[in-house]
Amino acid sequence: MRDAFVLGVVQGIAEWLPISSSGHLVIFRHLFGLEGGVSFDIFLHLSALVVIFIFFWKDIIKVGRAFFTFDRKTREFKTALYVIYATVITGIAGILLEPYIERLATIEVMPFTFLITSVFLFYSLRNSSEEMDAKKAIFIGLMQGLALLPGVSRSGVTISAGKIAGVKKEETFRFAFLIAIPAIAGAIVYNIKDFQSLPVPFLLTGFITSLLFGLCSLYVLRKVFLSGRLYLFGFYAMILSILLIAIR
């Protein structure tokens, strides 16, 4: 139960702060010998899905209503199409990377993937004022696929990718989390059979802990990003990369 609590805290904080929850879970297991494998990590993403629905429920309803009523003149309908484009690209990337993910989830690989995260975060300083379009959505979806690698922060690279593409702040932030919904849901459904081997109390402890800390960390992420200070996490990721090289 202690291990589930610790991993839940790590997941809840690192899932939304741009420092890679999967990478930090690998590190904590390596340093402290915590239980729970990749299947438990994926299960914890269920709490991330709930956090997104709580935080973005108004946007989800607007985009969903526009899509299902086929209201083609609205910006929300276009956003729904862009989410689909990004999701398809993320899915293709996931299929290509899936055979290698477990082999890359090691402490030896982490310095390089955290370095990738830091580079993206430094790009979040770029000025941006454009609207989302199909090409930008596809690019962001591709970067979300890259975040399947442990140590590459999904929130960090998708938000930074939006800034690199020139999309304005608020739209970048919203889109990064709208495209996370199908990506996370797909991963959970694909791996649902593996959850059955884990004790229910272990799962519940991790879920509740991750949910509570996730709500707090997503609120912090939004404040930091809109204030233009997301790049500061790039220094954290870079320092962590150097430390991991030193202890190898």
C-alpha positions in Angstrom: 0.0 0.0 0.0 2.9 2.3 0.8 4.3 1.7 -2.7 1.0 2.5 -4.3 0.7 5.7 -2.3 4.2 6.9 -3.2 3.8 6.0 -6.9 0.4 7.8 -6.9 1.9 10.9 -5.5 4.7 10.8 -8.1 2.2 10.2 -10.9 -0.2 12.9 -9.8 2.6 15.5 -9.6 4.7 14.5 -12.6 1.8 13.7 -15.0 1.0 17.4 -15.4 4.1 19.3 -14.4 6.3 18.9 -17.5 8.8 16.5 -16.0 7.5 13.1 -17.2 5.5 10.9 -14.8 6.7 7.7 -16.6 10.3 8.7 -16.2 10.0 9.6 -12.6 8.2 6.3 -11.8 11.1 4.4 -13.4 13.6 6.4 -11.3 11.6 5.9 -8.0 11.4 2.2 -8.7 15.1 2.0 -9.4 16.1 3.9 -6.3 13.6 2.5 -3.8 12.6 -0.9 -5.2 8.9 0.0 -5.3 6.4 -2.6 -6.5 4.0 -2.1 -9.5 5.1 -2.4 -13.1 4.3 -0.7 -16.3 0.6 -2.0 -16.1 0.2 -0.1 -12.8 1.7 3.0 -14.4 -0.9 2.8 -17.2 -3.7 2.2 -14.7 -2.7 5.4 -12.9 -3.4 7.3 -16.1 -7.1 6.6 -15.4 -6.9 9.3 -12.7 -5.3 11.6 -15.2 -8.3 11.1 -17.5 -10.6 12.0 -14.7 -8.6 15.1 -13.9 -8.8 16.3 -17.5 -12.6 15.9 -17.5 -12.9 17.8 -14.3 -10.6 20.6 -15.5 -11.8 20.9 -19.1 -15.5 19.8 -18.9 -16.8 22.9 -20.4 -14.5 22.7 -23.4 -15.2 19.0 -23.8 -18.9 19.6 -23.9 -18.6 22.5 -26.4 -16.3 20.5 -28.8 -18.3 17.3 -28.4 -21.6 19.1 -29.1 -20.3 20.9 -32.2 -18.9 17.6 -33.6 -21.9 15.4 -33.0 -24.3 18.1 -34.3 -22.0 18.6 -37.3 -21.9 22.4 -36.7 -19.2 23.0 -39.3 -19.2 26.8 -39.0 -17.9 26.8 -35.4 -14.4 26.9 -34.2 -15.3 24.0 -31.8 -16.1 21.7 -34.8 -12.7 22.4 -36.4 -11.1 21.7 -33.0 -12.8 18.3 -32.9 -11.4 17.6 -36.4 -7.9 18.7 -35.3 -8.1 16.4 -32.3 -8.9 13.5 -34.6 -6.0 14.3 -36.9 -3.6 14.5 -33.9 -5.0 11.3 -32.4 -4.4 9.4 -35.6 -0.8 10.5 -35.8 -0.3 9.7 -32.1 -1.8 6.3 -32.7 0.6 5.5 -35.6 3.5 6.6 -33.5 2.3 4.4 -30.6 2.1 1.4 -32.9 5.6 1.9 -34.1 7.1 2.6 -30.7 5.1 0.0 -28.7 7.5 -2.9 -29.1 10.4 -0.8 -27.7 8.7 1.1 -24.8 9.4 -1.5 -22.1 13.0 -1.9 -23.2 13.5 1.8 -23.1 12.0 2.2 -19.7 15.3 1.9 -18.0 17.5 4.2 -15.9 20.2 4.1 -18.6 17.9 5.6 -21.2 16.4 8.3 -18.9 19.2 10.9 -19.2 18.6 11.1 -23.0 14.8 11.3 -22.8 14.9 13.9 -20.0 17.2 15.9 -22.2 14.7 15.8 -25.0 12.1 17.2 -22.6 14.4 20.0 -21.5 15.0 21.1 -25.1 11.3 21.3 -25.8 10.6 23.2 -22.7 13.1 25.9 -23.6 11.2 26.3 -26.8 8.1 27.3 -24.8 9.6 30.8 -24.6 8.8 31.3 -28.2 6.2 34.0 -29.0 3.0 32.6 -30.6 -0.2 34.3 -31.8 -1.7 32.1 -34.5 -4.8 29.9 -34.7 -4.7 26.1 -34.7 -4.9 24.5 -38.1 -4.6 20.9 -39.5 -0.8 21.0 -40.0 -0.1 22.3 -36.5 -2.5 19.7 -35.0 -0.7 16.9 -36.8 2.7 18.2 -35.6 1.5 18.3 -32.0 0.0 14.8 -32.4 3.4 13.5 -33.6 5.1 15.0 -30.6 2.5 13.4 -28.3 3.6 10.1 -29.9 7.2 10.9 -28.9 6.0 11.3 -25.3 5.3 7.6 -25.1 9.0 7.3 -24.4 9.6 7.3 -20.6 11.3 10.6 -19.6 9.7 12.6 -22.4 6.9 14.7 -20.8 3.6 14.5 -22.6 2.4 17.8 -21.3 5.7 19.4 -21.8 6.3 18.4 -25.4 2.7 18.9 -26.6 2.5 22.4 -25.1 5.9 23.3 -26.3 5.1 21.9 -29.8 2.1 24.2 -29.9 4.4 27.2 -29.1 6.9 26.0 -31.7 4.1 25.8 -34.3 3.1 29.4 -33.4 -0.3 28.6 -31.7 -1.4 31.1 -29.1 -1.1 30.2 -25.4 -4.6 29.5 -24.4 -5.4 27.4 -27.4 -2.2 25.5 -27.1 -2.9 24.6 -23.5 -6.5 23.5 -24.2 -5.6 21.5 -27.3 -2.7 19.7 -25.5 -5.2 18.3 -23.0 -8.0 17.6 -25.4 -5.8 15.3 -27.5 -4.6 13.6 -24.3 -8.1 12.2 -23.8 -8.2 9.7 -26.7 -4.5 8.9 -26.2 -4.9 8.0 -22.5 -8.2 6.2 -23.0 -6.7 4.2 -25.8 -3.7 3.1 -23.7 -6.0 2.1 -20.8 -8.3 0.0 -23.0 -5.3 -1.6 -24.7 -3.8 -2.7 -21.4 -6.9 -3.3 -19.4 -6.3 -7.1 -19.2 -3.1 -6.5 -17.3 -4.8 -4.7 -14.5 -6.6 -7.8 -13.3 -3.4 -9.2 -11.8 -3.1 -6.2 -9.4 -4.8 -6.1 -6.0 -7.9 -3.9 -5.8 -6.7 -2.0 -2.6 -3.3 -1.3 -4.4 -5.1 0.1 -7.4 -7.5 2.2 -5.4 -4.8 3.7 -3.3 -2.8 4.7 -6.3 -5.8 6.1 -8.1 -7.1 8.3 -5.3 -3.7 9.6 -4.5 -2.8 10.3 -8.1 -6.2 12.0 -8.7 -5.9 14.5 -5.7 -2.3 15.4 -6.5 -3.1 15.6 -10.2 -5.8 18.2 -9.7 -3.3 20.4 -7.9 -0.4 19.9 -10.3 -2.6 20.7 -13.4 -3.7 23.9 -11.7 -0.1 24.8 -11.1 0.9 24.0 -14.7 -1.7 26.3 -16.1 -0.6 29.2 -13.9 3.1 28.6 -14.8 2.5 28.2 -18.5 0.3 31.3 -18.9 2.8 33.3 -17.0 5.5 32.3 -19.5 7.7 30.4 -17.0 7.3 26.9 -18.3 10.9 26.9 -19.5 12.1 26.8 -15.9 11.2 23.1 -15.8 13.6 22.7 -18.6 16.5 23.4 -16.2 15.1 20.8 -13.9 14.9 18.2 -16.6 18.5 19.1 -17.8 19.9 18.8 -14.2 18.1 15.5 -13.7 19.6 14.2 -16.9 23.1 15.1 -15.7 22.5 13.5 -12.3 21.3 10.3 -13.9 24.4 10.2 -16.1 26.5 10.6 -12.9 24.9 7.7 -11.1 24.9 5.2 -13.9 
